[in-house]
Amino acid sequence: MKARLNEMFWKLAVALGLIEPPRMQPIPVRAPREQDHRRR
């Protein structure tokens, strides 16, 4: 119950602009190398 109230309060604060919404961090993806392609 307490966790649910905290979540509702947090969502309300974000909606009112009191708190910045979290931003997704880009996940680094390794580019395939030509050497790896030749080995297979």
Backbone torsions as a table, in degrees:
resi	resn	phi	psi	omega
1	MET	NA	-44.7	-178.7
2	LYS	-65.2	-40.5	179.2
3	ALA	-64.5	-37.6	179.8
4	ARG	-66.1	-41.5	177.7
5	LEU	-65.0	-41.1	177.6
6	ASN	-61.3	-42.2	179.4
7	GLU	-64.9	-41.8	179.4
8	MET	-65.2	-41.8	178.5
9	PHE	-63.6	-41.8	-179.9
10	TRP	-63.9	-43.8	179.2
11	LYS	-64.1	-38.5	178.0
12	LEU	-65.2	-43.2	179.6
13	ALA	-63.6	-38.3	177.5
14	VAL	-66.7	-42.8	-179.0
15	ALA	-64.1	-34.1	179.7
16	LEU	-82.6	-8.3	179.0
17	GLY	85.5	13.6	179.1
18	LEU	-78.0	-28.7	-179.3
19	ILE	-126.6	139.1	176.6
20	GLU	-75.8	133.9	177.7
21	PRO	-66.8	149.3	-179.5
22	PRO	-65.8	144.0	178.6
23	ARG	-105.6	139.0	179.4
24	MET	-73.4	136.2	177.3
25	GLN	-90.1	134.2	177.3
26	PRO	-67.4	140.4	179.8
27	ILE	-92.5	122.7	-179.8
28	PRO	-67.2	132.0	179.1
29	VAL	-118.6	128.3	-179.3
30	ARG	-73.8	133.6	176.9
31	ALA	-75.2	138.1	178.3
32	PRO	-66.0	134.4	-179.0
33	ARG	-92.2	153.0	179.2
34	GLU	-65.7	-34.8	-179.1
35	GLN	-62.0	-40.5	179.8
36	ASP	-64.5	-34.9	-179.6
37	HIS	-68.0	-38.6	-178.3
38	ARG	-68.7	-30.5	-177.4
39	ARG	-70.7	-28.4	-174.1
40	ARG	-84.0	NA	NA
